[in-house]
Amino acid sequence: LAATIDSCDNVHVLAYTTINQLVYYQWNGVKWQRQTVEYLRTPAQDISFFTIMAYRDTVHIMYYIRSSVRRGTEFLIHYRGNGNKWTRQRVWTFTPDSLTAIESAFIDSLGNVHLLFSQQSDHQLSLQYCCFSPSFSSWTHPITIYKLGRECSEFYLYADPHHRLHEIGRAHV
């Protein structure tokens, strides 16, 4: 379950059900509206990450479809909308052997969506960063922040009031 409130005090909720549906609910102060965002019909797929965020009157829904099939495909999906008008964008496609995990996502005070994700290969973890700009309606290409061994997990990304980004991770000793 994930929830947010927009600038008009509308409540937005995202829920992943036991029958593999990602469902969006909106409370407009009078009644709930319900809409199915994604319905996975194959047991080889699962939504491993989902979030909902609001900036002013724009709502962002992001989710990652993971595949348990070696030759499958994994997707990062981004919805952006206000009211009843939504834009769906498949941001990236990955292979399951990249062991991609979404670590952190947030919206800064300018409406930019920041995303931190990790990928594993050859026993080395790579931390990737990218950003969605509402001005350009596009995502930057992911950049590698750094590569590290397996001694860290649970990465978070924050922006301070001066718009500097900070990454925090938990070290395992």
C-alpha positions in Angstrom: 0.0 0.0 0.0 1.2 3.5 -0.9 -0.5 6.8 -0.5 -0.1 10.5 -1.1 -2.2 13.8 -1.0 -2.2 16.3 -3.8 -2.3 20.1 -3.4 -6.2 20.0 -3.6 -6.3 17.6 -0.6 -7.4 14.7 -2.7 -6.1 11.4 -1.3 -4.5 8.9 -3.8 -3.9 5.3 -2.8 -2.1 2.5 -4.7 -2.6 -1.1 -3.7 -1.2 -4.4 -5.0 -3.8 -7.1 -4.4 -3.4 -10.9 -3.8 -4.7 -11.5 -7.4 -1.8 -9.5 -8.9 -3.7 -6.3 -9.6 -2.2 -2.9 -9.0 -5.2 -0.7 -8.2 -5.4 3.1 -7.9 -8.0 4.8 -5.7 -8.7 8.5 -5.5 -10.8 10.2 -2.7 -12.1 13.5 -3.9 -13.8 14.4 -0.6 -17.1 12.8 -1.6 -16.4 9.4 -3.0 -13.7 6.9 -3.9 -12.9 6.3 -7.5 -11.2 3.0 -8.5 -9.1 2.1 -11.5 -6.9 -0.9 -12.3 -3.5 0.2 -13.3 -1.9 -3.2 -14.1 -3.1 -6.8 -14.0 -0.5 -9.5 -14.2 -2.0 -12.6 -15.7 1.1 -14.8 -15.6 2.6 -16.2 -12.3 6.1 -15.6 -13.8 5.6 -11.9 -13.1 5.3 -9.9 -9.9 5.3 -6.2 -9.0 8.4 -5.9 -6.7 8.1 -2.1 -6.2 5.4 0.5 -6.4 4.9 4.0 -5.2 2.6 7.0 -5.7 3.7 10.6 -5.2 2.1 14.0 -5.8 3.5 17.4 -6.6 0.9 20.1 -6.7 -1.9 18.6 -8.8 0.2 16.1 -10.7 0.3 12.5 -9.4 3.1 10.1 -10.3 2.7 6.3 -10.1 5.8 4.1 -10.6 6.1 0.4 -10.4 8.6 -2.4 -11.4 7.4 -5.6 -13.0 9.9 -8.4 -12.1 10.1 -11.7 -14.0 11.0 -15.0 -12.6 11.7 -16.5 -16.0 15.4 -16.3 -17.0 14.6 -15.2 -20.5 11.9 -12.8 -19.4 11.8 -9.1 -19.4 11.4 -6.6 -16.5 9.9 -3.2 -16.8 9.9 0.1 -15.0 6.6 1.9 -15.6 5.8 5.5 -14.9 2.3 7.0 -15.0 1.8 10.8 -14.7 -1.6 12.5 -14.5 -4.0 14.9 -13.0 -7.7 14.4 -12.9 -8.7 11.8 -15.5 -5.9 12.4 -18.0 -2.9 10.0 -17.6 0.3 9.4 -19.5 1.9 5.9 -19.3 5.6 5.5 -20.1 7.7 2.4 -20.1 10.9 4.0 -18.7 13.3 1.0 -19.0 13.5 -2.6 -19.8 15.9 -5.0 -18.0 16.7 -8.6 -18.1 16.1 -10.7 -14.9 19.8 -11.5 -14.6 20.6 -7.8 -14.0 19.0 -8.3 -10.5 17.5 -4.8 -10.7 16.0 -3.5 -7.5 14.3 -0.1 -7.0 15.9 1.5 -3.9 14.3 4.9 -3.5 12.1 7.4 -5.3 10.9 10.9 -4.4 9.8 14.2 -5.8 11.8 17.3 -4.9 10.4 20.8 -4.3 10.6 21.6 -8.1 8.5 18.6 -9.2 11.5 16.5 -10.4 11.2 12.7 -9.7 14.4 11.2 -8.5 15.0 7.4 -8.8 17.8 5.3 -7.3 18.1 1.6 -8.3 20.7 -1.1 -7.9 21.8 -3.8 -10.2 24.1 -6.8 -9.5 26.6 -8.5 -11.8 29.8 -10.4 -11.1 29.3 -10.2 -7.3 29.4 -6.4 -7.5 26.5 -4.0 -6.8 26.1 -1.0 -9.0 24.0 2.0 -7.8 22.3 3.9 -10.6 20.6 7.3 -10.5 18.1 9.0 -12.9 15.7 11.8 -12.9 12.4 12.7 -14.5 12.0 16.4 -15.4 8.4 17.6 -15.7 9.7 20.6 -17.9 10.9 18.2 -20.5 8.5 15.3 -19.8 11.5 12.9 -20.0 13.9 10.8 -17.9 17.6 11.2 -17.9 19.7 8.2 -18.8 20.8 6.3 -15.7 24.2 7.1 -14.4 26.3 4.9 -12.1 26.8 6.6 -8.8 29.3 4.0 -7.7 30.0 0.3 -7.5 30.5 -1.5 -4.3 30.7 -5.0 -2.7 27.7 -6.6 -1.0 28.3 -4.9 2.4 25.6 -2.2 1.9 21.8 -2.3 1.4 18.7 -0.2 1.9 19.7 2.9 -0.1 17.8 6.1 0.2 18.0 9.4 -1.8 17.2 12.8 -0.4 17.4 16.4 -1.5 18.2 19.2 0.9 16.7 22.8 0.6 19.5 23.8 -1.7 18.6 21.0 -4.1 21.7 19.0 -3.4 21.2 15.2 -3.5 22.3 12.9 -0.7 22.4 9.1 -0.9 22.3 7.1 2.3 22.9 3.3 2.6 23.0 0.9 5.5 26.4 -0.8 5.9 26.7 -4.4 7.0 29.6 -5.1 9.4 
